[in-house]
């Protein structure tokens, strides 16, 4: 699903299935779509989805982090 969304947005996806699973392995039970679930995100949004540029974060933290990045870049 993440790869399909990245493709839809025109974002480069360089993660293999094995790399994606390895990133998720320590957090597997936290995956999901709920408010308390965790999700995969890129460290640097301008770079591709690759092993060195992804991390797992609590879903509620992603909005806060995105707002911080926009402020840092003078976009908010």
Number of C-alpha atoms within 10 A of each C-alpha: 6 13 17 11 11 14 12 9 9 9 16 14 17 13 18 13 9 9 13 18 13 13 16 18 10 10 15 12 10 17 16 12 10 10 9 12 15 22 20 18 17 17 14 12 13 9 13 18 25 16 16 11 14 19 15 18 17 16 20 14 11 16 11 10 12 12 13 14 15 11 11 10 9 8 9 9
